[in-house]
Amino acid sequence: MGPEAAIDLINRYISREHLDDIDANCPLMALPTDIAHAGPAARDAYRQVLETMVGFFEANLQRQSHMMSRQRALALSAICVGAMVLARTIDDEALKDEICEAARAFANSAIAEER
């Protein structure tokens, strides 16, 4: 585990394979609009999935302070999910790939600063 595990998650999450696998999409990227209009139980379940991703990043990217680890983990989670939500809604294949590549590169460079 460690930074390599975080990089692996980012590279697998922000990928064309994950984007194109509609049946197995993560609810964080597949359901944000639906969840925004859902009741408390659905919103709580969505939050729990997000907390799982954030917790994974926190555990693998230890920093000196808990606050810094949490901020970085939240930012990386937002990059992952946001990139995939954007790419999923675009019908331009080249732009989809460009969004994914840019988000992956940015997230991976943030992790490289950890080392």
Secondary structure, DSSP 8 states (H G I E B T S, - for coil): --HHHHHHHHHHHSSHHHHH-GGG--HHHH-HHHHHTS-HHHHHHHHHHHHHHHHHHHHHS--SSHHHHHHHHHHHHHHHHHHHHHHHH---HHHHHHHHHHHHHHHHHHHHTT-
